[in-house]
Amino acid sequence: MTVETAVDIAGLNALLPAETDPIAEGGAHLRLIKAVLRADAVRQSQMTAANVGLGNVDNTSDIDKPVSTSQAAADQVVQNAAQAYAEGLVVGLWDDRGGYDASVNLFPSTGGSGTAGAIVRGDVWLLTGAGTLGTSSVQVGQTIRALVDTPAQVEANWAISFGGSGAPDAPTAGADKYIKSNATADGWIYKTTAEVTAEVTGLTAGKAQQVDQTVAATVRAATTDLTGESIEGTLSDTGVAITAFHGVAGITYKRKCLGAGDITAGAGLTILQGGASITTAANDTFEVYMLTATTCEVQNYVRAIDIDTAADALAGGHYGQTWQNLTGSRALNTTYTNTTGRPIFVSAILNNAGNDPDVRINVSGVIVVRTSGPASTLFFVGPVVVPSGGTYSITKVAGLGSLNSWSEFR
């Protein structure tokens, strides 16, 4: 291809006519323009990357362009170094070499992951037989791991795991009581007989507190504090009447009575059985459920009954009860509660009731006996049965007269 130069363009200018001939000059210019355009079209149709010195240029995307041979070689060197470093870390940490029978009483000397079975740092074996490695007794299921390359028979060059399925052997030195641990160099924590005895004694005392025996009885007081005391225990038979229990909210304390005493309902104490109060007796049991730290419910009160006495009582149709004269502690128009834990009978005699007397016996809010009649010197009411925990009263509604006697079968 021919490319016009500045000289060629100058040669074309020589063909132009003089400027004094406008017509000829205009025609020449047109011919010149056409010649230039034709030459340029020919030049462009024959132009290639090679013709302009760009023969090595193509339109390959950057992501598809290959690196040079030297760059590829340098990249491979870096990759190989990184892989070798990573593999070295893994091998140095853990390389499972299978099972090993420690009954030969030697650490492994071959079978490692190194050249020709050499043992290197991180080689690990699972023990399939018990034995002694160095000064340590080992069991089936433990593992040993090389801490350095070529650890040989130096115990410090090996890590020995704890555990295994075998029974622990006696420690190499120390007291006669011991437990396995990683707190000491040989894997044992040593305790003297005195230390172990003290711990066992403490556990025994704690168990005794939980189940009742050997724990000092809870001392009766107007406010009996159970905080910090055993869940199950006893209640002393001396002290004032209990009107409140304190303790840990949500806990149910169980107590066995050592003797007689009173538990009386109050602002923070509710008796679910027995009404307003309970007179305790030896071997009776009950529970105190703490609603809050200072409010509670006394529940599940159970009277203790001697088996022989109960058998005799049942044979006679009662629980060893007898008729008792309670005139000195009873009054008309007053409500009482049966706290004996068993049914009782109540009856009374009134003096000179007057004309048309109206006397009633109420049991737990129900009139079970109502008597009336002509004037007489004595007037009898009852007997009636009052169930355990029930309330009862004898009320004189009309007529004159006073209480002559009050008897209860209890």
KEROVEX-789990 format. One line per 8 residues: their letters; for each residue x, y, z of N, C-alpha, C. Coordinates in steps of 0.1 Angstrom, whole numbers, plus 5000, padded with zeros to 4 digits. Layout:
N
A	X,Y,Z,X,Y,Z,X,Y,Z; ...
This chain:
410
MTVETAVD	5009,4988,5000,5000,5000,5000,5009,5012,5000; 5004,5023,4993,5012,5035,4992,5005,5045,5001; 5013,5052,5010,5007,5062,5019,5013,5076,5014; 5003,5085,5012,5008,5098,5007,5015,5106,5018; 5025,5113,5014,5032,5121,5024,5030,5136,5021; 5036,5144,5029,5034,5159,5027,5039,5163,5014; 5050,5156,5009,5055,5160,4996,5045,5157,4985; 5038,5145,4986,5028,5142,4976,5017,5152,4976
IAGLNALL	5013,5157,4987,5003,5167,4988,5007,5180,4981; 5020,5183,4983,5026,5195,4977,5026,5193,4962; 5028,5181,4957,5028,5179,4942,5014,5181,4937; 5004,5177,4944,4991,5179,4939,4988,5194,4938; 4993,5202,4947,4991,5216,4947,4997,5222,4934; 5007,5216,4929,5013,5222,4916,5004,5220,4905; 4995,5211,4905,4985,5209,4894,4975,5220,4894; 4973,5227,4905,4963,5237,4905,4966,5249,4896
PAETDPIA	4956,5254,4889,4958,5266,4880,4960,5279,4888; 4964,5289,4881,4966,5302,4888,4953,5307,4893; 4954,5315,4904,4942,5320,4910,4935,5331,4902; 4941,5334,4890,4935,5344,4882,4924,5339,4873; 4923,5325,4873,4913,5319,4865,4903,5312,4875; 4893,5319,4879,4884,5313,4890,4878,5300,4885; 4873,5300,4873,4866,5288,4868,4875,5276,4868; 4886,5278,4861,4896,5267,4860,4901,5263,4874
EGGAHLRL	4903,5273,4882,4907,5270,4896,4897,5262,4903; 4884,5265,4902,4874,5257,4909,4873,5243,4905; 4874,5241,4891,4874,5227,4886,4886,5219,4891; 4897,5225,4891,4909,5218,4896,4908,5214,4910; 4902,5223,4918,4901,5220,4932,4891,5208,4934; 4881,5207,4926,4872,5196,4927,4879,5183,4924; 4887,5184,4913,4894,5172,4909,4904,5167,4920; 4910,5177,4926,4920,5174,4936,4913,5167,4948
IKAVLRAD	4902,5173,4952,4894,5167,4963,4890,5153,4960; 4885,5150,4948,4881,5137,4945,4894,5127,4945; 4905,5132,4941,4917,5124,4940,4921,5120,4955; 4920,5130,4964,4924,5128,4978,4915,5118,4984; 4902,5119,4982,4892,5110,4988,4894,5096,4983; 4897,5095,4970,4899,5081,4965,4911,5075,4971; 4922,5083,4972,4934,5078,4978,4932,5074,4992; 4924,5082,5000,4922,5079,5014,4913,5066,5015
AVRQSQMT	4904,5064,5007,4895,5052,5007,4904,5040,5005; 4913,5041,4995,4922,5029,4992,4931,5027,5004; 4936,5037,5010,4945,5036,5022,4938,5029,5033; 4925,5033,5036,4918,5027,5048,4914,5013,5045; 4911,5009,5032,4907,4995,5029,4919,4986,5031; 4931,4991,5029,4943,4982,5030,4950,4983,5044; 4944,4991,5053,4951,4993,5066,4948,4981,5076; 4959,4975,5082,4958,4964,5091,4966,4968,5104
AANVGLGN	4965,4959,5114,4972,4962,5126,4987,4960,5124; 4991,4951,5115,5005,4949,5112,5011,4961,5104; 5002,4967,5095,5007,4978,5087,5010,4990,5095; 5004,4991,5107,5006,5003,5116,5015,4999,5128; 5021,4987,5128,5030,4983,5139,5023,4978,5151; 5011,4973,5150,5003,4967,5161,5000,4953,5159; 5009,4945,5153,5006,4931,5150,5004,4922,5162; 5010,4926,5174,5008,4918,5185,4996,4922,5194
VDNTSDID	4988,4930,5190,4976,4935,5197,4964,4927,5193; 4956,4922,5204,4943,4916,5201,4933,4921,5211; 4920,4916,5210,4909,4920,5218,4906,4911,5230; 4916,4902,5234,4913,4893,5245,4910,4900,5258; 4900,4896,5266,4896,4903,5278,4907,4901,5288; 4908,4910,5298,4919,4909,5308,4919,4896,5316; 4906,4892,5319,4905,4880,5327,4910,4867,5320; 4910,4868,5307,4914,4856,5299,4929,4857,5294
KPVSTSQA	4935,4868,5297,4949,4870,5292,4958,4862,5301; 4967,4853,5295,4976,4845,5303,4987,4854,5309; 4993,4849,5321,5004,4856,5326,5017,4851,5318; 5027,4858,5320,5039,4854,5313,5045,4842,5319; 5054,4835,5312,5060,4823,5317,5068,4825,5330; 5074,4836,5331,5082,4839,5343,5073,4842,5355; 5062,4849,5352,5052,4852,5363,5046,4839,5368; 5042,4830,5359,5036,4817,5363,5046,4809,5371
AADQVVQN	5058,4810,5368,5068,4802,5376,5070,4808,5390; 5069,4821,5391,5070,4828,5404,5058,4825,5413; 5046,4825,5407,5034,4822,5414,5034,4807,5419; 5039,4798,5412,5040,4784,5416,5049,4782,5428; 5060,4790,5428,5069,4789,5440,5062,4794,5453; 5054,4804,5452,5047,4809,5464,5036,4799,5468; 5029,4793,5458,5019,4783,5461,5025,4771,5468; 5036,4766,5463,5043,4755,5469,5047,4757,5484
AAQAYAEG	5052,4769,5486,5057,4773,5499,5045,4774,5509; 5034,4780,5505,5022,4781,5513,5016,4767,5517; 5016,4758,5507,5011,4745,5509,5020,4737,5519; 5033,4738,5517,5042,4731,5526,5041,4736,5540; 5039,4749,5542,5037,4755,5555,5024,4750,5562; 5013,4750,5554,5000,4745,5560,5001,4730,5563; 5007,4722,5555,5008,4708,5558,5017,4706,5570; 5027,4714,5572,5036,4713,5583,5028,4716,5596
LVVGLWDD	5019,4726,5596,5011,4729,5608,5002,4717,5611; 4996,4711,5601,4986,4700,5604,4994,4688,5610; 5005,4685,5603,5012,4673,5607,5018,4676,5621; 5022,4688,5624,5027,4691,5637,5017,4690,5648; 5004,4692,5645,4994,4692,5655,4988,4678,5657; 4985,4671,5647,4978,4658,5648,4979,4650,5636; 4984,4638,5637,4985,4628,5625,4982,4615,5631; 4970,4610,5628,4965,4597,5634,4974,4585,5628
RGGYDASV	4980,4578,5637,4988,4567,5633,4982,4553,5636; 4970,4553,5641,4963,4541,5644,4965,4536,5658; 4964,4523,5661,4964,4518,5674,4978,4514,5679; 4981,4514,5692,4994,4510,5697,4992,4502,5710; 4998,4491,5711,4997,4482,5723,5008,4487,5733; 5004,4493,5744,5014,4498,5754,5019,4488,5763; 5015,4475,5762,5019,4465,5771,5034,4462,5770; 5040,4466,5759,5055,4465,5758,5062,4474,5767
NLFPSTGG	5055,4484,5773,5060,4494,5782,5071,4503,5776; 5069,4506,5763,5078,4515,5756,5070,4524,5747; 5074,4536,5745,5068,4545,5736,5071,4540,5721; 5062,4543,5711,5065,4538,5698,5079,4543,5693; 5085,4535,5685,5098,4539,5679,5098,4539,5664; 5087,4535,5658,5085,4535,5644,5070,4536,5641; 5067,4537,5628,5053,4538,5624,5048,4552,5623; 5057,4562,5624,5053,4576,5623,5051,4581,5609
SGTAGAIV	5048,4593,5608,5045,4599,5595,5057,4604,5588; 5068,4603,5594,5081,4608,5588,5086,4599,5578; 5098,4602,5572,5105,4594,5563,5108,4580,5569; 5105,4570,5561,5107,4556,5566,5101,4553,5579; 5090,4559,5582,5083,4556,5594,5088,4564,5607; 5097,4574,5604,5102,4582,5615,5091,4589,5622; 5092,4590,5635,5082,4597,5643,5085,4612,5644; 5075,4620,5640,5076,4634,5640,5065,4641,5649
RGDVWLLT	5067,4653,5651,5058,4660,5660,5044,4659,5655; 5034,4656,5664,5020,4655,5660,5015,4641,5657; 5024,4631,5656,5020,4617,5654,5013,4612,5666; 5001,4606,5664,4992,4602,5675,4988,4587,5674; 4988,4580,5686,4984,4567,5686,4973,4565,5696; 4963,4556,5694,4953,4553,5703,4957,4540,5710; 4958,4539,5723,4963,4528,5730,4953,4516,5730; 4957,4505,5725,4949,4493,5725,4953,4483,5736
GAGTLGTS	4963,4486,5743,4967,4477,5754,4973,4486,5765; 4970,4482,5778,4975,4489,5789,4990,4486,5792; 4996,4496,5799,5010,4494,5802,5016,4505,5810; 5029,4507,5810,5036,4518,5817,5045,4524,5807; 5043,4537,5804,5051,4545,5795,5059,4555,5803; 5072,4553,5804,5080,4562,5813,5076,4558,5827; 5071,4568,5834,5066,4566,5848,5051,4566,5849; 5044,4567,5838,5029,4568,5838,5023,4555,5834
SVQVGQTI	5013,4551,5842,5004,4540,5839,4994,4544,5829; 4992,4537,5818,4982,4541,5808,4972,4530,5806; 4961,4533,5801,4950,4524,5800,4945,4524,5785; 4937,4513,5782,4931,4512,5769,4922,4524,5767; 4923,4530,5755,4915,4542,5752,4922,4555,5753; 4933,4556,5761,4941,4568,5761,4948,4570,5748; 4954,4582,5746,4962,4585,5734,4975,4590,5739; 4985,4588,5730,4998,4594,5732,5002,4602,5719
RALVDTPA	5008,4614,5721,5011,4622,5709,5026,4627,5711; 5033,4626,5700,5047,4631,5700,5047,4647,5700; 5055,4652,5709,5055,4667,5710,5067,4673,5702; 5076,4664,5698,5088,4669,5690,5091,4658,5680; 5099,4662,5670,5104,4652,5661,5114,4642,5669; 5113,4630,5665,5122,4619,5671,5121,4620,5687; 5110,4618,5693,5108,4619,5707,5115,4608,5715; 5118,4597,5709,5125,4586,5716,5117,4581,5728
QVEANWAI	5124,4577,5738,5117,4572,5750,5117,4582,5762; 5118,4595,5758,5118,4605,5768,5103,4609,5771; 5098,4607,5783,5084,4609,5786,5080,4624,5784; 5089,4633,5787,5086,4647,5785,5083,4651,5770; 5088,4642,5761,5086,4645,5747,5072,4640,5742; 5064,4634,5751,5052,4628,5747,5040,4635,5755; 5029,4636,5749,5016,4640,5756,5008,4628,5758; 5004,4625,5770,4995,4614,5774,4982,4619,5778
SFGGSGAP	4971,4614,5771,4958,4619,5775,4953,4612,5787; 4942,4618,5793,4936,4612,5805,4924,4604,5801; 4919,4596,5810,4907,4588,5807,4911,4574,5803; 4904,4568,5793,4905,4554,5790,4895,4546,5797; 4894,4533,5793,4884,4524,5798,4888,4515,5809; 4901,4515,5812,4906,4506,5822,4905,4512,5836; 4906,4504,5847,4906,4509,5860,4919,4516,5864; 4918,4527,5871,4931,4535,5874,4940,4527,5883
DAPTAGAD	4953,4528,5880,4963,4521,5888,4966,4531,5900; 4973,4525,5910,4977,4534,5921,4987,4544,5916; 4988,4556,5922,4998,4566,5918,5011,4561,5922; 5021,4568,5916,5035,4564,5919,5039,4568,5933; 5033,4578,5938,5037,4583,5952,5026,4590,5957; 5026,4593,5971,5016,4601,5977,5008,4594,5987; 4996,4599,5990,4987,4594,6000,4980,4581,5996; 4972,4575,6005,4965,4563,6002,4951,4566,5996
KYIKSNAT	4947,4578,5994,4935,4582,5988,4938,4591,5977; 4932,4589,5965,4936,4597,5954,4925,4597,5943; 4926,4607,5934,4917,4608,5923,4925,4612,5911; 4920,4608,5899,4927,4611,5887,4925,4625,5883; 4935,4632,5878,4934,4646,5875,4945,4650,5866; 4944,4662,5859,4956,4667,5852,4963,4678,5860; 4960,4679,5873,4965,4690,5881,4979,4688,5885; 4984,4676,5884,4998,4673,5888,5005,4666,5877
ADGWIYKT	5018,4666,5878,5027,4660,5867,5023,4646,5864; 5021,4638,5874,5018,4624,5871,5003,4621,5870; 4995,4631,5869,4980,4629,5867,4972,4626,5879; 4977,4628,5891,4969,4625,5903,4968,4636,5912; 4957,4637,5919,4956,4647,5931,4956,4638,5943; 4965,4641,5952,4967,4633,5964,4960,4639,5976; 4953,4631,5984,4946,4635,5996,4949,4625,6007; 4951,4631,6019,4954,4622,6030,4941,4616,6035
TAEVTAEV	4943,4605,6043,4931,4599,6049,4923,4608,6057; 4930,4617,6064,4923,4627,6072,4914,4636,6064; 4920,4641,6052,4912,4650,6043,4900,4643,6038; 4902,4630,6033,4890,4623,6028,4880,4620,6038; 4884,4617,6050,4875,4614,6061,4867,4627,6064; 4874,4638,6064,4867,4651,6067,4856,4654,6056; 4860,4651,6044,4850,4654,6033,4838,4644,6034; 4841,4632,6037,4830,4622,6038,4821,4625,6050
TGLTAGKA	4827,4630,6061,4819,4634,6073,4810,4645,6069; 4816,4655,6062,4807,4666,6058,4796,4662,6049; 4798,4653,6040,4787,4648,6032,4777,4640,6040; 4782,4633,6050,4772,4625,6058,4764,4635,6066; 4770,4645,6071,4762,4655,6079,4752,4662,6070; 4756,4665,6058,4746,4671,6049,4734,4662,6046; 4737,4649,6044,4727,4639,6041,4718,4638,6053; 4724,4638,6065,4716,4637,6077,4706,4649,6079
QQVDQTVA	4711,4661,6075,4702,4672,6075,4691,4671,6066; 4693,4665,6055,4683,4663,6045,4672,4653,6049; 4676,4642,6055,4667,4632,6059,4662,4632,6073; 4667,4642,6081,4662,4644,6094,4671,4640,6106; 4677,4628,6106,4683,4623,6118,4696,4631,6122; 4699,4631,6134,4712,4637,6140,4712,4652,6139; 4701,4658,6134,4701,4673,6133,4693,4678,6145; 4699,4689,6151,4692,4694,6163,4678,4699,6160
ATVRAATT	4669,4696,6170,4655,4699,6167,4653,4714,6166; 4643,4718,6157,4639,4732,6156,4633,4736,6169; 4638,4747,6175,4633,4752,6188,4620,4760,6186; 4610,4756,6193,4597,4764,6192,4599,4778,6197; 4593,4788,6190,4593,4802,6194,4580,4808,6188; 4576,4819,6193,4565,4826,6187,4566,4827,6172; 4578,4831,6168,4582,4831,6154,4593,4821,6152; 4590,4810,6147,4600,4799,6145,4606,4800,6132
DLTGESIE	4619,4803,6131,4626,4806,6119,4633,4793,6114; 4628,4789,6102,4634,4777,6096,4645,4780,6085; 4648,4792,6083,4658,4796,6073,4671,4790,6077; 4677,4783,6068,4690,4777,6070,4689,4763,6077; 4678,4759,6081,4676,4746,6087,4673,4735,6077; 4674,4723,6081,4672,4712,6072,4657,4712,6067; 4655,4705,6055,4642,4704,6050,4633,4695,6058; 4639,4684,6063,4632,4675,6072,4639,4675,6085
GTLSDTGV	4631,4676,6096,4637,4676,6109,4626,4674,6120; 4630,4678,6132,4621,4676,6144,4617,4690,6149; 4607,4690,6158,4602,4703,6164,4602,4700,6179; 4609,4708,6187,4610,4706,6201,4597,4707,6208; 4596,4701,6220,4583,4701,6228,4583,4712,6238; 4592,4721,6238,4592,4732,6248,4591,4745,6240; 4586,4756,6247,4586,4769,6241,4572,4774,6240; 4570,4787,6236,4557,4793,6235,4550,4788,6223
AITAFHGV	4537,4791,6222,4529,4787,6211,4534,4794,6198; 4535,4786,6187,4540,4791,6175,4528,4799,6168; 4531,4811,6164,4521,4819,6157,4526,4823,6143; 4539,4820,6140,4545,4823,6127,4557,4814,6124; 4558,4810,6111,4570,4804,6107,4577,4813,6096; 4590,4814,6097,4598,4821,6086,4607,4811,6079; 4610,4813,6067,4618,4803,6059,4621,4808,6045; 4625,4799,6037,4628,4803,6023,4615,4801,6014
AGITYKRK	4611,4811,6007,4599,4811,5999,4599,4799,5989; 4588,4792,5988,4587,4781,5979,4592,4768,5984; 4597,4767,5996,4602,4755,6002,4592,4749,6012; 4590,4736,6011,4582,4729,6021,4590,4722,6031; 4589,4726,6044,4596,4720,6055,4588,4710,6061; 4594,4698,6065,4587,4687,6071,4592,4686,6086; 4583,4685,6095,4587,4684,6109,4579,4673,6116; 4587,4666,6125,4581,4657,6134,4581,4662,6148
CLGAGDIT	4570,4662,6155,4569,4668,6169,4575,4658,6179; 4583,4664,6188,4589,4657,6199,4580,4656,6211; 4569,4665,6212,4561,4665,6223,4549,4675,6221; 4542,4678,6232,4531,4686,6232,4534,4701,6229; 4526,4708,6223,4527,4722,6221,4516,4727,6212; 4516,4740,6210,4505,4746,6202,4511,4753,6189; 4503,4752,6179,4505,4760,6166,4492,4768,6164; 4493,4781,6164,4481,4789,6163,4481,4798,6151
AGAGLTIL	4470,4798,6144,4469,4806,6131,4471,4820,6134; 4477,4828,6125,4479,4842,6127,4479,4849,6114; 4484,4861,6114,4483,4869,6101,4491,4863,6090; 4502,4857,6093,4511,4851,6083,4511,4836,6083; 4502,4830,6092,4502,4815,6093,4488,4810,6091; 4486,4802,6081,4472,4796,6079,4473,4781,6081; 4464,4776,6089,4463,4761,6092,4452,4755,6083; 4457,4747,6074,4447,4741,6064,4439,4730,6070
QGGASITT	4444,4724,6081,4436,4714,6088,4435,4718,6103; 4424,4716,6109,4424,4718,6124,4419,4731,6128; 4416,4740,6118,4410,4753,6122,4420,4763,6127; 4417,4770,6138,4425,4781,6143,4438,4777,6150; 4438,4764,6156,4450,4760,6163,4451,4745,6163; 4463,4740,6166,4466,4726,6167,4474,4724,6180; 4470,4714,6187,4479,4710,6199,4486,4698,6194; 4499,4699,6194,4508,4688,6189,4510,4678,6199
AANDTFEV	4513,4666,6195,4517,4655,6203,4529,4648,6198; 4536,4641,6206,4548,4634,6202,4546,4625,6190; 4555,4626,6180,4555,4618,6168,4545,4623,6158; 4537,4633,6161,4528,4639,6150,4537,4645,6140; 4533,4645,6127,4541,4651,6117,4532,4662,6109; 4539,4672,6103,4532,4682,6095,4542,4688,6086; 4536,4696,6077,4545,4703,6067,4542,4718,6068; 4552,4726,6066,4551,4741,6065,4555,4745,6051
YMLTATTC	4546,4750,6043,4549,4754,6030,4550,4770,6030; 4562,4775,6027,4565,4789,6028,4559,4796,6015; 4549,4804,6016,4544,4812,6005,4553,4823,6002; 4558,4830,6012,4569,4840,6011,4578,4837,6023; 4588,4846,6025,4598,4843,6035,4591,4844,6049; 4579,4851,6050,4573,4853,6063,4559,4848,6064; 4553,4843,6053,4539,4837,6054,4540,4823,6049; 4531,4815,6055,4531,4801,6053,4518,4794,6055
EVQNYVRA	4517,4781,6051,4506,4773,6053,4510,4760,6060; 4504,4757,6071,4506,4744,6078,4497,4734,6072; 4502,4723,6067,4494,4714,6060,4498,4699,6063; 4489,4690,6058,4492,4676,6060,4496,4672,6074; 4488,4677,6084,4491,4674,6098,4485,4659,6100; 4494,4651,6105,4491,4637,6107,4493,4633,6122; 4483,4628,6128,4484,4624,6142,4491,4610,6143; 4501,4609,6151,4507,4596,6153,4499,4587,6162
IDIDTAAD	4497,4574,6158,4489,4565,6165,4497,4552,6168; 4499,4548,6180,4506,4536,6184,4498,4524,6178; 4504,4515,6172,4497,4504,6165,4489,4496,6175; 4495,4492,6186,4489,4484,6196,4477,4491,6202; 4479,4504,6205,4468,4512,6211,4457,4514,6201; 4460,4516,6188,4450,4518,6178,4442,4505,6176; 4449,4494,6177,4442,4481,6175,4432,4479,6186; 4436,4482,6199,4427,4481,6210,4416,4490,6209
ALAGGHYG	4419,4503,6205,4408,4513,6204,4398,4509,6193; 4403,4504,6182,4394,4500,6171,4385,4489,6175; 4391,4480,6183,4383,4468,6188,4372,4473,6196; 4374,4484,6204,4364,4489,6212,4355,4500,6205; 4358,4503,6193,4350,4512,6185,4354,4527,6187; 4366,4529,6193,4371,4543,6194,4386,4543,6194; 4392,4555,6195,4406,4556,6194,4412,4559,6208; 4408,4550,6218,4413,4552,6231,4407,4565,6238
QTWQNLTG	4396,4569,6233,4390,4581,6238,4381,4578,6251; 4379,4589,6259,4371,4587,6271,4362,4600,6273; 4352,4598,6280,4343,4610,6284,4351,4619,6294; 4351,4632,6291,4358,4641,6299,4349,4653,6303; 4350,4657,6315,4342,4669,6320,4350,4681,6317; 4346,4689,6308,4353,4702,6304,4345,4714,6308; 4336,4713,6318,4328,4724,6322,4337,4736,6325; 4348,4734,6332,4356,4746,6336,4363,4753,6324
SRALNTTY	4363,4747,6312,4370,4754,6301,4360,4756,6289; 4347,4755,6292,4337,4757,6281,4327,4767,6286; 4321,4774,6276,4310,4784,6279,4300,4784,6268; 4288,4788,6271,4277,4789,6261,4280,4800,6251; 4274,4799,6239,4276,4809,6229,4290,4812,6225; 4299,4802,6226,4313,4803,6222,4317,4791,6213; 4324,4795,6202,4328,4785,6192,4341,4778,6195; 4342,4765,6194,4354,4758,6197,4358,4749,6184
TNTTGRPI	4370,4745,6184,4375,4736,6172,4380,4723,6177; 4376,4712,6170,4381,4699,6173,4395,4697,6167; 4405,4698,6175,4419,4697,6170,4425,4684,6174; 4417,4674,6178,4423,4661,6183,4427,4652,6171; 4423,4655,6159,4427,4647,6148,4418,4635,6146; 4407,4634,6154,4397,4623,6153,4383,4629,6157; 4372,4622,6154,4359,4627,6158,4357,4627,6173; 4349,4636,6178,4346,4636,6192,4331,4637,6194
FVSAILNN	4326,4634,6206,4311,4636,6210,4311,4648,6220; 4300,4656,6218,4298,4668,6227,4284,4667,6233; 4282,4669,6246,4269,4671,6252,4270,4680,6264; 4258,4686,6268,4258,4695,6279,4245,4694,6287; 4245,4700,6299,4233,4701,6308,4232,4716,6312; 4220,4722,6310,4218,4736,6314,4209,4736,6327; 4211,4746,6336,4203,4748,6348,4191,4757,6345; 4179,4753,6351,4167,4762,6351,4165,4770,6338
AGNDPDVR	4162,4763,6327,4162,4769,6314,4150,4779,6313; 4140,4779,6322,4129,4788,6321,4119,4784,6311; 4109,4792,6309,4099,4789,6300,4103,4789,6285; 4098,4779,6278,4101,4778,6263,4116,4781,6260; 4125,4773,6265,4139,4774,6262,4142,4770,6247; 4152,4776,6241,4156,4773,6228,4171,4772,6228; 4176,4760,6228,4190,4757,6228,4194,4749,6216; 4206,4753,6210,4210,4747,6197,4225,4743,6198
INVSGVIV	4228,4732,6191,4242,4728,6190,4246,4730,6175; 4256,4738,6172,4260,4741,6159,4274,4733,6156; 4275,4726,6145,4287,4719,6141,4291,4724,6128; 4302,4731,6127,4308,4736,6115,4297,4744,6107; 4289,4753,6115,4280,4762,6109,4266,4756,6107; 4264,4743,6110,4251,4737,6108,4245,4733,6121; 4232,4737,6123,4225,4733,6135,4221,4718,6134; 4227,4710,6143,4225,4696,6142,4215,4692,6154
VRTSGPAS	4214,4700,6164,4205,4697,6175,4198,4710,6179; 4185,4710,6180,4177,4721,6186,4167,4716,6195; 4167,4720,6207,4157,4715,6217,4149,4727,6223; 4137,4723,6227,4128,4733,6234,4118,4725,6242; 4111,4732,6251,4101,4725,6259,4098,4733,6272; 4090,4727,6281,4085,4734,6293,4097,4736,6302; 4095,4745,6312,4105,4748,6322,4108,4736,6330; 4121,4735,6333,4125,4723,6341,4138,4727,6349
TLFFVGPV	4141,4719,6359,4153,4722,6367,4166,4720,6358; 4166,4709,6351,4178,4706,6342,4173,4704,6328; 4182,4708,6319,4178,4707,6305,4190,4700,6297; 4188,4689,6291,4199,4682,6284,4199,4685,6269; 4212,4686,6264,4214,4688,6249,4225,4678,6245; 4223,4672,6233,4234,4663,6228,4231,4649,6232; 4240,4640,6230,4254,4643,6224,4253,4644,6208; 4263,4651,6203,4265,4652,6188,4279,4649,6185
VVPSGGTY	4281,4645,6172,4295,4641,6167,4301,4653,6161; 4313,4656,6164,4321,4667,6158,4333,4661,6151; 4333,4662,6137,4345,4656,6130,4358,4663,6133; 4369,4657,6130,4382,4663,6132,4383,4676,6124; 4387,4686,6130,4389,4699,6124,4376,4707,6124; 4365,4701,6128,4352,4708,6128,4351,4718,6140; 4342,4728,6138,4339,4738,6149,4326,4734,6155; 4324,4738,6168,4312,4735,6175,4309,4745,6185
SITKVAGL	4296,4747,6188,4292,4756,6199,4278,4752,6204; 4275,4756,6216,4261,4754,6222,4256,4768,6225; 4245,4771,6218,4240,4784,6219,4226,4784,6225; 4224,4793,6235,4211,4795,6242,4205,4807,6235; 4194,4804,6227,4187,4815,6220,4177,4822,6229; 4169,4814,6236,4159,4819,6245,4158,4811,6258; 4152,4817,6268,4150,4810,6281,4162,4814,6290; 4159,4813,6303,4169,4816,6313,4177,4803,6316
GSLNSWSE	4187,4805,6324,4195,4793,6328,4210,4795,6326; 4218,4786,6332,4232,4787,6330,4237,4773,6327; 4250,4772,6324,4257,4759,6321,4259,4751,6334; 4253,4739,6334,4255,4730,6345,4268,4721,6343; 4269,4715,6332,4281,4707,6329,4282,4706,6314; 4295,4703,6310,4298,4702,6296,4308,4690,6295; 4304,4680,6287,4312,4668,6286,4315,4665,6271; 4328,4660,6269,4332,4656,6256,4338,4642,6256
FR	4335,4634,6246,4342,4621,6244,4353,4623,6235; 4366,4623,6240,4377,4627,6232,4390,4619,6236
